[in-house]
């Protein structure tokens, strides 16, 4: 099972205008190891969690991977943040969490809790979004 939680500052970002251009911003997904302790209230920026980032590998770079296919769509009162799945091909990766953040502001958006350790050994390490939707903001 995978748990998806928004950081406490995520909904506020929509109201201060950060979301209104996020589809053209650089949004990255970084992987964290099992030393990370999730704190949705206190962790506001990627700098708050970066000491738990996994080590660089031949395919994983510090700071994670930029999302592709990012879109922000609104249906009625709901806004959906969608993107393509993220994959590190032919990798040797072990991670317990993934965090999504906007690069220029360093703002954390959401954390994916793998509820344990996920690994790849000379294979793909892939994060699949349900129906492409990463998160929804209800207004």
C-alpha positions in Angstrom: 0.0 0.0 0.0 1.2 3.5 -0.8 0.0 6.5 1.3 -0.2 10.0 -0.3 -0.2 13.0 2.0 -0.1 16.7 1.3 2.2 18.9 3.4 0.3 21.5 5.4 1.5 24.3 3.1 0.3 22.7 -0.1 -3.3 24.0 0.0 -2.1 27.5 0.9 0.1 27.5 -2.2 -3.0 27.5 -4.3 -4.3 30.6 -2.6 -1.1 32.6 -2.9 -0.8 32.1 -6.6 2.0 29.4 -6.6 -0.3 26.9 -8.3 -1.3 29.3 -11.0 1.7 28.5 -13.2 2.9 25.3 -11.6 2.2 23.6 -14.9 5.1 25.6 -16.4 7.3 25.4 -13.2 9.9 22.8 -12.6 8.3 20.3 -10.2 10.6 17.5 -9.0 10.2 14.1 -7.3 13.0 13.2 -4.9 13.4 9.9 -3.1 14.1 9.7 0.7 15.4 6.8 2.7 14.2 5.3 5.9 15.8 7.9 8.1 13.1 10.4 7.2 10.4 11.1 9.8 7.3 12.5 8.1 6.1 15.8 9.6 3.4 17.4 7.4 3.2 20.5 9.6 6.9 21.4 10.1 8.4 20.4 6.8 7.7 23.3 4.4 10.7 23.2 2.0 12.8 20.5 0.3 15.7 21.7 2.4 13.8 20.5 5.5 13.9 16.9 4.3 16.9 16.8 2.0 19.3 15.2 4.5 17.2 12.0 4.1 17.5 12.0 0.4 19.0 8.8 -1.0 22.5 8.8 -2.3 23.2 9.6 -6.0 23.5 6.6 -8.3 24.3 6.2 -12.0 20.7 7.2 -12.8 19.5 9.1 -9.7 20.7 12.6 -9.3 20.7 14.8 -6.2 17.4 16.7 -6.0 15.5 14.0 -7.9 13.8 14.0 -11.3 11.8 16.7 -12.9 8.2 15.7 -13.8 7.0 15.7 -17.4 3.6 16.1 -18.7 2.6 18.4 -15.8 -1.0 19.8 -16.1 -3.2 21.7 -13.7 -6.9 21.2 -14.6 -10.0 22.4 -12.9 -13.4 20.6 -12.8 -16.0 22.5 -10.9 -14.5 23.4 -7.5 -11.7 20.9 -7.7 -8.2 21.4 -9.2 -6.2 18.4 -10.2 -2.4 18.2 -10.5 -1.4 15.5 -13.0 1.9 14.3 -14.6 3.5 11.4 -16.2 4.7 8.5 -14.1 8.3 8.8 -13.0 10.9 6.1 -13.7 14.6 5.5 -13.1 15.5 2.8 -15.6 18.0 0.1 -14.9 18.6 1.3 -11.4 19.8 0.2 -8.1 17.6 2.2 -5.7 16.2 1.7 -2.3 13.8 4.3 -0.9 11.0 4.6 1.7 9.4 7.9 0.6 9.1 10.2 -2.4 8.6 14.0 -2.0 7.2 16.3 -4.6 8.5 19.9 -4.6 8.5 23.0 -6.7 12.2 23.7 -7.5 12.4 27.5 -7.6 10.5 28.1 -4.3 11.8 24.8 -2.8 8.2 24.3 -1.6 7.1 20.8 -0.6 3.8 19.7 -2.2 3.2 16.1 -1.2 4.9 13.0 0.2 4.4 9.4 -0.9 4.9 6.9 1.9 5.8 3.5 0.6 5.0 2.0 4.0 8.3 0.2 4.0 11.3 0.0 1.7 11.0 -0.3 -2.0 14.0 -1.4 -4.1 15.1 -2.0 -7.6 18.1 -4.1 -8.6 19.3 -3.5 -12.2 15.6 -2.7 -13.0 13.1 0.1 -13.1 12.2 2.1 -10.0 8.8 3.5 -11.0 6.3 5.8 -9.3 2.9 5.4 -10.9 0.2 8.0 -10.3 -3.3 6.7 -10.1 -5.0 7.9 -13.3 -2.1 10.3 -13.7 -3.4 12.4 -10.8 -0.8 13.3 -8.1 -3.1 15.3 -5.9 -6.3 17.3 -5.9 -7.0 20.6 -4.2 -10.7 21.2 -3.3 -11.8 24.8 -3.0 
